[in-house]
Amino acid sequence: MCGIAGLIFPSSDPGPLAALESMGRAIAHRGPDDTGVLQAATADGAWQVGLLHRRLSIIDLATGHQPLGNEAGDVQIIFNGEIYNYQPLREELIALGHLFRTASDTETIVHAYVQWGDDCVRHFRGMFAFAIWDARHNRLFLARDPFGKKPLFLWQHEGRLAFGSEIKALLALPGVSVQANEAAIWDYFAYRYAPAPATLFQGIRKLAPGSTATWENGVLREQVYYTPPDSRPRVRKALPADPVATFLEKLDESVRIRMIADVPFGAFLSGGIDSSAVVALMSRHAGVPVKTFSVGFKEGGFSELAYAADIARQFSTDHHELEVSVDQVIALLPDLVRFRDAPVAEPSDIPIYLLAKESRKTVKMVLTGEGSDEILGGYPKHVYERYAGSYQQLPGVLRRGLIEPAIGALPYRFRRAKTAIVNLGLAAFGERMPRWFGMMSDQERARLVALPAPRRTHDADLGCGGGDNSALRRILCFDQKSWLPDNLLERGDRMTMAASLEARMPFMDHELAAYVSTLPDDYRVRGRTTKWILREAMKQLLPPAILARPKVGFRVPVNAWFRGPMKEYLYEHLTGASSRTRHYYHASALQQVLAEHVKGRQNHEKLLWSLLTLEIWHRQYL
């Protein structure tokens, strides 16, 4: 786990290679253990090439320095991530005649590229973003893992190319201007994040998950090598004799291979089924008690520490707990926006960062339960989405005149029902998908946001199989292509790497996802039961109280904080004289939203949090 950055500029440009040091300093938190630089040029001398690596040592501590090359040294790599199947790949490549000098997974990528070219990415099981300078062919090869667990950002101008694990590395490069991307900001008001390939910075974009990019002679060509299996209708085929047992075997293997490390490691434990399952399976393979780390809040009703402690006792883990206060949130928000290079979309980013800092005192790597909901169908929306077509067939006068006003008047404890009714009424798939977890529909944005709406439609199915695919698979496809890489995985990467901690996610194994996608839908969502196959698989390992718990999520008491200790902070940022974003909103509509929340008439915590952190992002960067 590391940070990478690099550039290719015309040789006539003065000084870009000197900027590599600044780019490295910007992402030093990602790799505090070592740094390495490669400076090269194309054979004709027309282009200068620079690669920068910051290392967090996890595997092969002694000889894993990067950039790292092949036998001849004419193929060099910088790599962020882990390849979990590197040992069998290494043996295969040795049998094909390749000579290895290190025991690192990084060198496996180099030889795989030499052997299989661009198709090398199809051989890897892991999380990765890497850059390979191939001096034999004067080409740069970039790649990102199937689900986008590791980030890679790009900047291009007149043949020039720069890339980095975080946007701040690109901003350290002279000539990269800092300007807000208003089209992405408009999308932010729907999604709560910038959907790929855009970022909130004009001219900086993301390399898509499951994609490669090749630079040659000033031209960058991108190619998709992986799409989530749920983007296609299920192919009917014979099931294993015991699908649940097969799932458990595959999940157990996914956990086991992610425990390969040359440093101390542990697990984040929330007390929910996902992280509890990971800890239960880790305990099978660990020779010593697993180190577990949990975080909670002083406010009653928001802390899951008791559930986590039950699991810790059951599996005799070396357990550590941390409590978070509102004062810590206020103090940390600006720093975390800088770490993320974007608004902090989820309030839970703060406790995750603090938990990562606490964990880093004793371990350098953790396993987490991230991705289970998006692979196995774990949210209420995965139950509700099947009713969209039926609800939209009801007469408009009944929906808009009776049902929706009645539901809208319900108190906050019915928030899920309120969200479901609003979303089920949105006919366009491309509008409904972000609204499930996002902020506003098109109509809601028009009432609040004064920015001009970009000219676009919501007719596309976002590459999720159209009407031929099932409702469950289509919504999971959206989660896997957008919600995960652009929000949850980005959060997990930034908040852990900000503390120089590596996080591994067994549920995000693409081979596990492929197997689950071959099963009928009711193995994931059965009636109102979410993640059915995981609950069945864990019956012999976890207590019934954990298996039967409804989806809670990592909730932070922002609702109460905005009415109390964070009220003045919120108003000053959104309506004060120094606000950078006031002009984005219709003033009367913003005042109404604030008043409704503060007086307790409605709960707008998600919307107000997103507006607040957007304002902090402007103050940090613009």
C-alpha positions as CSV (number, residue, x, y, z in Angstrom):
1,M,0.0,0.0,0.0
2,C,1.6,3.2,-1.1
3,G,1.2,6.4,-3.1
4,I,2.3,6.9,-6.7
5,A,2.6,9.9,-9.0
6,G,4.2,10.6,-12.3
7,L,4.3,12.7,-15.4
8,I,5.3,12.8,-19.1
9,F,6.1,16.3,-20.5
10,P,7.8,17.6,-23.6
11,S,11.6,17.8,-23.1
12,S,11.4,21.5,-24.0
13,D,9.3,22.2,-20.9
14,P,11.6,23.5,-18.1
15,G,11.5,22.0,-14.7
16,P,8.6,19.4,-14.5
17,L,10.8,16.6,-13.2
18,A,11.9,18.9,-10.4
19,A,8.2,18.9,-9.3
20,L,8.3,15.2,-8.5
21,E,9.7,16.0,-5.1
22,S,6.7,18.3,-4.4
23,M,4.3,15.7,-5.7
24,G,5.8,13.2,-3.4
25,R,5.6,15.4,-0.3
26,A,1.9,16.0,-1.0
27,I,1.2,12.2,-0.6
28,A,3.9,11.4,2.0
29,H,1.3,10.1,4.4
30,R,0.5,7.3,2.0
31,G,4.0,6.0,2.2
32,P,6.1,7.1,5.2
33,D,8.6,4.2,5.0
34,D,10.5,4.9,1.7
35,T,10.6,7.0,-1.4
36,G,11.9,6.4,-4.9
37,V,12.1,8.3,-8.1
38,L,12.8,7.4,-11.8
39,Q,13.7,10.0,-14.4
40,A,13.9,8.9,-18.0
41,A,13.2,10.0,-21.6
42,T,11.8,8.6,-24.7
43,A,14.3,7.1,-27.2
44,D,14.0,10.2,-29.5
45,G,14.5,12.6,-26.6
46,A,11.2,14.4,-27.3
47,W,9.5,13.5,-23.9
48,Q,10.8,13.5,-20.3
49,V,9.3,10.9,-18.0
50,G,9.2,10.9,-14.2
51,L,7.8,8.3,-11.7
52,L,7.5,8.9,-8.0
53,H,6.8,6.3,-5.3
54,R,6.0,6.6,-1.6
55,R,6.1,3.3,0.2
56,L,4.1,1.8,3.1
57,S,5.9,-1.5,3.7
58,I,3.6,-4.5,4.1
59,I,5.2,-7.3,2.1
60,D,9.0,-7.9,1.5
61,L,10.1,-5.2,3.8
62,A,13.8,-5.5,2.9
63,T,13.8,-5.6,-0.9
64,G,10.5,-4.0,-2.0
65,H,11.9,-0.6,-3.0
66,Q,10.3,1.1,-6.0
67,P,10.5,1.9,-8.8
68,L,11.3,-1.7,-9.5
69,G,12.3,-3.2,-12.8
70,N,12.6,-6.4,-14.7
71,E,15.9,-8.3,-15.4
72,A,17.0,-5.9,-18.0
73,G,15.8,-2.8,-16.2
74,D,13.9,-1.5,-19.3
75,V,10.5,-2.1,-17.7
76,Q,9.9,-0.1,-14.5
77,I,6.9,0.0,-12.2
78,I,5.5,2.1,-9.4
79,F,2.6,0.3,-7.6
80,N,-0.1,1.0,-5.0
81,G,-2.0,-1.9,-3.6
82,E,-1.6,-5.6,-3.0
83,I,-1.7,-8.7,-5.3
84,Y,-3.1,-11.5,-3.2
85,N,-2.4,-14.3,-5.7
86,Y,1.2,-13.2,-6.4
87,Q,2.8,-16.4,-5.0
88,P,1.2,-18.8,-7.5
89,L,1.7,-16.2,-10.3
90,R,5.3,-16.0,-9.3
91,E,5.7,-19.7,-9.7
92,E,4.0,-19.7,-13.0
93,L,6.2,-16.9,-14.3
94,I,9.4,-18.6,-13.0
95,A,8.3,-21.7,-15.0
96,L,8.0,-19.5,-18.1
97,G,11.7,-18.4,-17.6
98,H,11.4,-15.2,-15.6
99,L,14.1,-14.4,-13.0
100,F,13.0,-12.8,-9.7
101,R,15.3,-10.7,-7.5
102,T,12.8,-9.9,-4.7
103,A,10.0,-11.6,-2.8
104,S,7.5,-8.7,-3.4
105,D,4.2,-8.9,-5.2
106,T,5.3,-5.8,-7.1
107,E,7.9,-7.7,-9.1
108,T,5.2,-10.2,-10.1
109,I,3.4,-7.4,-11.9
110,V,6.5,-6.4,-13.8
111,H,7.1,-9.9,-15.1
112,A,3.4,-10.5,-15.8
113,Y,3.4,-7.3,-18.0
114,V,6.5,-8.5,-19.9
115,Q,4.8,-11.9,-20.4
116,W,1.2,-11.0,-21.2
117,G,1.4,-7.3,-22.0
118,D,-1.7,-5.2,-21.3
119,D,-3.7,-8.4,-20.5
120,C,-1.6,-8.9,-17.4
121,V,-4.4,-7.2,-15.4
122,R,-6.7,-10.1,-16.0
123,H,-4.3,-12.3,-14.0
124,F,-4.3,-10.3,-10.8
125,R,-6.5,-10.9,-7.8
126,G,-6.2,-7.9,-5.5
127,M,-6.4,-4.1,-5.3
128,F,-4.1,-2.0,-7.4
129,A,-3.2,1.2,-9.2
130,F,0.1,1.1,-11.0
131,A,2.2,2.7,-13.7
132,I,4.7,0.9,-15.9
133,W,7.3,2.8,-18.0
134,D,8.2,0.5,-20.9
135,A,11.4,1.9,-22.4
136,R,11.4,-0.9,-25.0
137,H,8.4,0.7,-26.7
138,N,8.4,4.2,-25.3
139,R,5.0,3.7,-23.7
140,L,3.5,4.3,-20.2
141,F,0.9,1.8,-19.1
142,L,-1.5,2.7,-16.3
143,A,-4.0,0.3,-14.6
144,R,-6.7,0.3,-11.9
145,D,-8.2,-2.7,-10.2
146,P,-11.7,-4.1,-11.1
147,F,-13.8,-2.4,-8.5
148,G,-11.6,0.7,-8.1
149,K,-10.4,0.1,-4.5
150,K,-7.2,2.0,-5.3
151,P,-7.5,5.5,-6.8
152,L,-5.7,7.0,-9.9
153,F,-6.3,10.6,-11.0
154,L,-5.3,12.0,-14.4
155,W,-4.5,15.5,-15.8
156,Q,-3.8,16.1,-19.5
157,H,-2.9,19.1,-21.6
158,E,-1.6,19.2,-25.1
159,G,0.0,15.7,-24.9
160,R,1.3,16.3,-21.4
161,L,0.1,13.8,-18.8
162,A,0.3,13.7,-15.0
163,F,-1.2,11.1,-12.7
164,G,-1.3,10.5,-9.0
165,S,-3.0,8.5,-6.2
166,E,-4.5,11.7,-4.9
167,I,-5.4,14.9,-6.5
168,K,-3.1,16.9,-4.2
169,A,-0.2,15.3,-6.0
170,L,-1.4,16.8,-9.3
171,L,-2.0,20.2,-7.7
172,A,1.7,20.3,-6.7
173,L,2.6,20.4,-10.4
174,P,3.2,23.8,-11.9
175,G,0.7,24.6,-14.6
176,V,-2.2,22.6,-13.1
177,S,-4.7,25.3,-12.3
178,V,-7.2,25.0,-9.4
179,Q,-10.7,25.7,-10.7
180,A,-14.1,24.4,-9.6
181,N,-15.9,22.1,-12.0
182,E,-19.4,23.5,-11.8
183,A,-20.9,20.6,-13.8
184,A,-19.5,18.2,-11.2
185,I,-20.8,20.4,-8.4
186,W,-24.3,20.2,-9.9
187,D,-24.0,16.4,-9.9
188,Y,-22.6,16.6,-6.3
189,F,-26.0,18.0,-5.2
190,A,-27.6,14.7,-6.4
191,Y,-25.0,12.1,-5.6
192,R,-23.1,13.7,-2.6
193,Y,-19.9,12.9,-4.6
194,A,-18.5,13.6,-8.0
195,P,-19.5,10.7,-10.3
196,A,-16.7,9.3,-12.5
197,P,-14.9,10.3,-14.5
198,A,-15.3,13.8,-13.2
199,T,-13.8,15.4,-10.0
200,L,-14.7,18.7,-8.5
201,F,-11.5,20.1,-10.0
202,Q,-11.7,21.3,-13.6
203,G,-9.4,19.3,-15.8
204,I,-8.7,16.5,-13.3
205,R,-10.5,13.2,-13.7
206,K,-10.5,9.6,-12.5
207,L,-9.2,6.6,-14.4
208,A,-12.3,4.3,-14.3
209,P,-12.3,1.1,-12.2
210,G,-11.4,-1.9,-14.2
211,S,-9.6,0.2,-16.9
212,T,-6.2,0.6,-18.3
213,A,-4.6,3.6,-20.1
214,T,-1.7,3.6,-22.5
215,W,0.3,6.8,-23.4
216,E,2.3,6.8,-26.6
217,N,3.7,9.8,-28.5
218,G,1.5,12.3,-26.7
219,V,-1.7,10.2,-27.0
220,L,-3.6,8.5,-24.2
221,R,-5.9,5.6,-25.0
222,E,-8.1,4.0,-22.3
223,Q,-9.7,0.6,-22.4
224,V,-12.1,-1.2,-20.0
225,Y,-11.1,-4.7,-19.1
226,Y,-13.7,-5.4,-16.4
227,T,-17.3,-4.6,-15.8
228,P,-19.2,-5.9,-12.7
229,P,-21.1,-9.1,-13.4
230,D,-24.3,-7.7,-12.2
231,S,-24.3,-5.3,-15.2
232,R,-25.5,-8.2,-17.3
233,P,-28.6,-10.4,-16.9
234,R,-27.9,-13.6,-15.0
235,V,-27.1,-16.6,-17.1
236,R,-29.1,-19.6,-15.9
237,K,-26.8,-22.5,-15.0
238,A,-26.7,-25.4,-12.7
239,L,-26.0,-24.4,-9.1
240,P,-23.5,-26.1,-6.8
241,A,-24.9,-28.9,-4.6
242,D,-24.7,-26.5,-1.6
243,P,-24.5,-22.8,-2.8
244,V,-24.3,-21.5,0.8
245,A,-21.4,-23.8,1.7
246,T,-19.6,-22.8,-1.6
247,F,-20.1,-19.2,-0.7
248,L,-18.6,-19.7,2.7
249,E,-15.6,-21.5,1.2
250,K,-15.0,-18.6,-1.2
251,L,-15.4,-16.0,1.5
252,D,-13.1,-17.9,3.8
253,E,-10.5,-18.0,1.1
254,S,-10.9,-14.3,0.4
255,V,-10.2,-13.6,4.1
256,R,-7.3,-16.0,4.3
257,I,-5.3,-14.6,1.3
258,R,-5.8,-11.1,2.7
259,M,-4.0,-12.0,5.9
260,I,-0.7,-12.4,4.0
261,A,1.6,-9.7,5.5
262,D,5.0,-9.2,7.0
263,V,3.7,-6.7,9.6
264,P,1.2,-6.8,12.4
265,F,-2.4,-6.5,11.3
266,G,-6.0,-6.6,12.7
267,A,-9.6,-5.8,11.8
268,F,-12.1,-3.0,12.1
269,L,-15.1,-4.4,14.1
270,S,-18.4,-2.6,14.1
271,G,-20.6,-5.3,15.6
272,G,-22.6,-5.7,12.4
273,I,-22.7,-8.9,10.4
274,D,-20.1,-7.9,7.9
275,S,-17.2,-7.1,10.1
276,S,-18.2,-9.8,12.5
277,A,-18.0,-12.4,9.7
278,V,-14.6,-11.2,8.8
279,V,-13.3,-11.4,12.4
280,A,-14.9,-14.9,12.8
281,L,-13.1,-16.2,9.7
282,M,-9.8,-14.5,10.5
283,S,-9.9,-16.3,13.9
284,R,-9.8,-19.6,12.0
285,H,-6.5,-18.8,10.4
286,A,-4.7,-16.6,13.0
287,G,-2.2,-18.2,15.3
288,V,-2.6,-15.4,17.9
289,P,-5.7,-13.4,19.0
290,V,-6.9,-11.1,16.2
291,K,-6.5,-7.4,17.1
292,T,-9.9,-5.7,16.7
293,F,-10.7,-2.0,16.7
294,S,-14.1,-0.4,17.3
295,V,-15.4,3.2,17.5
296,G,-18.5,4.7,19.0
297,F,-20.1,7.9,20.3
298,K,-20.9,9.3,23.6
299,E,-24.5,10.0,22.5
300,G,-26.8,7.1,23.4
301,G,-28.4,5.2,20.5
302,F,-25.5,5.9,18.1
303,S,-22.8,3.6,19.5
304,E,-22.4,-0.1,18.5
305,L,-19.5,-0.7,20.9
306,A,-21.5,-3.2,23.0
307,Y,-22.2,-5.4,19.9
308,A,-18.6,-5.2,18.9
309,A,-17.5,-6.2,22.4
310,D,-19.8,-9.3,22.3
311,I,-18.0,-10.5,19.1
312,A,-14.6,-9.7,20.6
313,R,-15.4,-11.8,23.6
314,Q,-16.7,-14.7,21.5
315,F,-13.6,-14.9,19.4
316,S,-11.2,-13.8,22.2
317,T,-9.7,-10.9,20.2
318,D,-7.3,-8.3,21.5
319,H,-9.9,-5.6,21.5
320,H,-9.5,-1.8,21.4
321,E,-12.3,0.8,21.7
322,L,-12.5,4.5,20.9
323,E,-15.2,7.1,21.5
324,V,-15.6,10.2,19.3
325,S,-17.0,13.6,20.4
326,V,-18.5,16.5,18.5
327,D,-15.4,18.7,19.4
328,Q,-13.2,16.3,17.5
329,V,-15.5,16.4,14.4
330,I,-15.4,20.2,14.3
331,A,-11.6,20.3,14.8
332,L,-10.9,17.6,12.2
333,L,-13.3,18.5,9.3
334,P,-10.9,20.9,7.5
335,D,-8.0,18.4,7.7
336,L,-10.1,15.5,6.4
337,V,-11.4,17.6,3.5
338,R,-7.7,18.1,2.6
339,F,-7.0,14.4,2.9
340,R,-9.9,13.5,0.7
341,D,-9.4,16.4,-1.8
342,A,-13.2,16.6,-1.9
343,P,-16.1,17.2,0.5
344,V,-16.3,14.6,3.2
345,A,-19.5,13.0,1.9
346,E,-20.2,10.8,5.0
347,P,-20.0,12.0,8.6
348,S,-18.6,8.5,9.4
349,D,-15.4,9.5,7.7
350,I,-14.3,11.2,10.9
351,P,-14.6,8.3,13.3
352,I,-13.1,6.0,10.6
353,Y,-10.0,8.3,10.4
354,L,-9.7,8.4,14.2
355,L,-10.1,4.6,14.4
356,A,-7.4,4.3,11.7
357,K,-5.1,6.5,13.7
358,E,-5.7,4.5,16.9
359,S,-5.2,1.2,15.0
360,R,-1.9,2.5,13.5
361,K,-0.4,2.6,17.0
362,T,-0.2,-1.3,17.0
363,V,-0.8,-2.5,13.4
364,K,-0.1,-1.4,9.8
365,M,-2.9,-3.2,8.1
366,V,-6.6,-4.1,8.8
367,L,-9.3,-6.1,7.2
368,T,-12.8,-4.5,7.0
369,G,-16.3,-5.5,6.0
370,E,-16.6,-2.8,3.3
371,G,-18.4,-3.8,0.1
372,S,-20.6,-6.5,1.5
373,D,-23.8,-4.5,1.1
374,E,-23.0,-3.6,-2.5
375,I,-22.1,-7.2,-3.5
376,L,-24.7,-9.1,-1.5
377,G,-27.7,-6.6,-1.4
378,G,-27.6,-5.3,2.1
379,Y,-29.5,-2.0,2.1
380,P,-33.3,-1.4,2.4
381,K,-33.2,0.1,-1.1
382,H,-32.3,-3.4,-2.4
383,V,-35.7,-4.5,-1.1
384,Y,-37.7,-1.4,-2.2
385,E,-36.4,-1.1,-5.7
386,R,-38.4,-4.0,-7.0
387,Y,-41.6,-2.0,-6.4
388,A,-40.6,1.0,-8.6
389,G,-42.5,-0.2,-11.6
390,S,-45.7,-1.0,-9.7
391,Y,-45.7,2.2,-7.8
392,Q,-45.3,4.3,-10.9
393,Q,-48.3,2.6,-12.4
394,L,-50.6,4.1,-9.7
395,P,-52.6,7.1,-10.9
396,G,-50.7,10.3,-10.5
397,V,-53.5,11.9,-8.6
398,L,-53.3,9.1,-6.0
399,R,-49.5,9.2,-5.7
400,R,-48.9,13.0,-5.7
401,G,-52.2,14.0,-4.1
402,L,-52.5,11.5,-1.3
403,I,-49.6,9.1,-0.7
404,E,-46.6,11.4,-1.1
405,P,-48.0,14.2,1.1
406,A,-49.1,11.8,3.8
407,I,-45.7,10.1,3.8
408,G,-43.8,13.4,3.7
409,A,-45.6,14.6,6.9
410,L,-44.4,11.6,8.9
411,P,-41.8,12.2,11.6
412,Y,-38.1,11.4,11.2
413,R,-38.2,7.9,12.5
414,F,-40.0,7.0,9.3
415,R,-37.1,8.3,7.2
416,R,-36.7,5.1,5.3
417,A,-40.3,5.0,4.2
418,K,-40.2,8.6,3.2
419,T,-37.0,8.1,1.2
420,A,-38.5,5.0,-0.5
421,I,-41.7,6.8,-1.6
422,V,-39.8,9.8,-3.0
423,N,-37.4,7.5,-4.9
424,L,-39.9,5.0,-6.2
425,G,-41.8,7.9,-7.8
426,L,-38.8,8.8,-10.0
427,A,-39.3,7.1,-13.3
428,A,-35.8,7.7,-14.8
429,F,-33.3,5.1,-13.6
430,G,-30.4,7.5,-13.9
431,E,-32.2,9.9,-11.5
432,R,-33.5,7.4,-9.1
433,M,-30.2,5.6,-8.5
434,P,-28.3,8.4,-7.0
435,R,-31.3,9.7,-5.1
436,W,-31.5,6.5,-3.0
437,F,-28.4,7.5,-1.0
438,G,-27.9,11.0,-2.4
439,M,-29.3,14.4,-1.6
440,M,-31.8,15.7,-4.1
441,S,-33.9,14.8,-7.2
442,D,-33.8,17.1,-10.2
443,Q,-37.0,18.9,-8.9
444,E,-35.4,19.3,-5.4
445,R,-32.2,20.7,-6.9
446,A,-34.1,23.2,-8.9
447,R,-35.8,24.6,-5.8
448,L,-32.5,25.0,-3.8
449,V,-29.6,25.3,-6.3
450,A,-29.1,28.5,-8.4
451,L,-26.5,27.0,-10.7
452,P,-27.6,26.3,-14.3
453,A,-28.4,22.6,-14.8
454,P,-26.2,20.9,-17.4
455,R,-28.0,19.8,-20.5
456,R,-28.4,16.0,-20.1
457,T,-31.0,13.4,-19.8
458,H,-31.5,10.4,-17.4
459,D,-32.5,8.0,-20.2
460,A,-29.4,5.9,-20.0
461,D,-29.3,2.7,-17.9
462,L,-25.7,3.5,-16.8
463,G,-24.5,0.3,-18.4
464,C,-26.5,-1.8,-16.0
465,G,-28.3,-4.1,-18.4
466,G,-31.5,-2.1,-19.2
467,G,-34.9,-3.6,-18.8
468,D,-33.5,-7.1,-19.5
469,N,-31.8,-7.2,-16.1
470,S,-33.5,-7.8,-12.8
471,A,-34.3,-4.8,-10.6
472,L,-31.9,-6.1,-7.9
473,R,-29.0,-6.6,-10.3
474,R,-29.5,-3.2,-11.9
475,I,-29.4,-1.4,-8.6
476,L,-26.4,-3.5,-7.4
477,C,-24.7,-2.7,-10.7
478,F,-25.1,1.0,-10.0
479,D,-23.7,0.5,-6.5
480,Q,-20.7,-1.4,-7.9
481,K,-20.0,1.1,-10.7
482,S,-20.6,4.4,-8.9
483,W,-21.5,4.4,-5.2
484,L,-18.7,2.1,-4.2
485,P,-15.6,3.4,-6.2
486,D,-16.6,7.1,-6.1
487,N,-17.7,7.3,-2.5
488,L,-17.3,4.4,-0.1
489,L,-14.0,3.0,-1.4
490,E,-12.6,6.5,-1.9
491,R,-13.5,7.2,1.7
492,G,-11.9,4.0,2.9
493,D,-8.7,4.7,1.0
494,R,-8.3,8.3,2.1
495,M,-9.3,7.9,5.8
496,T,-7.0,4.9,6.4
497,M,-4.1,6.1,4.2
498,A,-4.3,9.5,6.0
499,A,-3.2,7.5,9.0
500,S,-0.6,5.5,7.0
501,L,-2.8,2.3,7.5
502,E,-3.6,-0.2,4.8
503,A,-7.2,-1.5,4.6
504,R,-8.2,-4.8,2.9
505,M,-11.7,-5.8,2.0
506,P,-12.5,-9.5,1.6
507,F,-16.1,-8.9,0.4
508,M,-14.6,-6.9,-2.5
509,D,-12.9,-9.9,-4.1
510,H,-13.9,-9.9,-7.7
511,E,-13.9,-13.7,-7.9
512,L,-16.3,-13.8,-4.9
513,A,-18.5,-11.3,-6.6
514,A,-18.5,-13.3,-9.8
515,Y,-19.7,-16.4,-7.9
516,V,-22.5,-14.6,-6.1
517,S,-23.7,-13.1,-9.4
518,T,-24.3,-16.6,-10.8
519,L,-26.9,-17.2,-8.1
520,P,-30.6,-16.4,-8.3
521,D,-31.6,-13.1,-6.8
522,D,-33.2,-14.6,-3.7
523,Y,-29.8,-15.8,-2.5
524,R,-29.1,-12.2,-1.8
525,V,-32.4,-10.6,-1.1
526,R,-35.2,-13.0,0.1
527,G,-38.4,-11.2,0.9
528,R,-37.4,-8.4,3.2
529,T,-34.2,-10.2,4.3
530,T,-31.1,-8.7,3.0
531,K,-27.7,-10.5,2.5
532,W,-29.6,-13.8,2.9
533,I,-26.7,-16.0,1.8
534,L,-24.3,-14.4,4.3
535,R,-26.7,-14.7,7.2
536,E,-27.2,-18.4,6.3
537,A,-23.4,-19.0,6.0
538,M,-22.8,-17.4,9.4
539,K,-25.4,-19.3,11.4
540,Q,-22.7,-21.7,12.7
541,L,-20.3,-18.9,13.6
542,L,-22.2,-15.8,14.8
543,P,-24.8,-15.4,17.5
544,P,-28.5,-15.0,16.5
545,A,-28.6,-11.5,17.9
546,I,-26.0,-10.4,15.3
547,L,-27.6,-12.2,12.4
548,A,-31.0,-10.8,13.1
549,R,-30.0,-7.2,13.6
550,P,-31.5,-4.8,11.1
551,K,-29.3,-2.7,9.0
552,V,-28.0,0.2,11.1
553,G,-25.1,1.7,9.2
554,F,-22.4,3.7,10.7
555,R,-24.6,6.6,11.9
556,V,-23.2,9.7,13.5
557,P,-25.4,12.0,15.6
558,V,-25.2,14.9,13.2
559,N,-29.0,15.6,13.4
560,A,-28.6,16.6,17.1
561,W,-25.3,18.3,16.6
562,F,-26.7,20.7,13.9
563,R,-29.4,21.7,16.4
564,G,-27.0,22.1,19.2
565,P,-23.2,22.3,19.4
566,M,-22.6,22.7,15.6
567,K,-25.5,25.1,14.9
568,E,-23.4,28.3,14.8
569,Y,-20.6,26.6,12.9
570,L,-23.2,25.4,10.3
571,Y,-24.8,28.9,9.9
572,E,-21.5,30.7,9.6
573,H,-20.3,28.4,6.9
574,L,-23.4,28.4,4.8
575,T,-24.8,31.9,5.3
576,G,-22.0,34.0,6.9
577,A,-20.2,36.8,5.1
578,S,-17.2,34.6,4.4
579,S,-19.2,31.8,2.8
580,R,-17.8,30.8,-0.6
581,T,-20.8,28.9,-1.7
582,R,-23.8,31.1,-0.8
583,H,-24.2,32.0,-4.5
584,Y,-24.9,28.4,-5.3
585,Y,-28.3,28.5,-3.6
586,H,-31.5,30.4,-3.7
587,A,-31.3,32.2,-0.3
588,S,-34.9,31.8,0.7
589,A,-34.8,28.0,0.0
590,L,-31.6,27.6,2.0
591,Q,-33.0,29.5,5.0
592,Q,-36.1,27.3,4.9
593,V,-34.0,24.1,4.9
594,L,-31.9,25.4,7.9
595,A,-35.0,26.6,9.8
596,E,-36.9,23.3,9.3
597,H,-33.9,21.3,10.6
598,V,-33.0,23.6,13.6
599,K,-36.7,23.8,14.7
600,G,-37.1,20.0,14.5
601,R,-39.8,20.0,11.8
602,Q,-37.7,18.0,9.3
603,N,-34.4,16.2,9.5
604,H,-32.1,17.6,6.7
605,E,-28.8,16.3,8.3
606,K,-27.6,14.5,5.1
607,L,-28.2,17.6,2.9
608,L,-26.8,20.1,5.4
609,W,-23.7,18.0,6.0
610,S,-23.1,17.8,2.3
611,L,-23.5,21.6,1.9
612,L,-21.2,22.2,4.9
613,T,-18.4,20.1,3.6
614,L,-18.7,21.5,0.1
615,E,-18.2,24.9,1.7
616,I,-15.1,23.7,3.6
617,W,-13.7,22.2,0.3
618,H,-14.0,25.7,-1.3
619,R,-12.2,27.3,1.7
620,Q,-9.4,24.7,1.5
621,Y,-8.8,24.9,-2.3
622,L,-10.3,27.9,-4.0
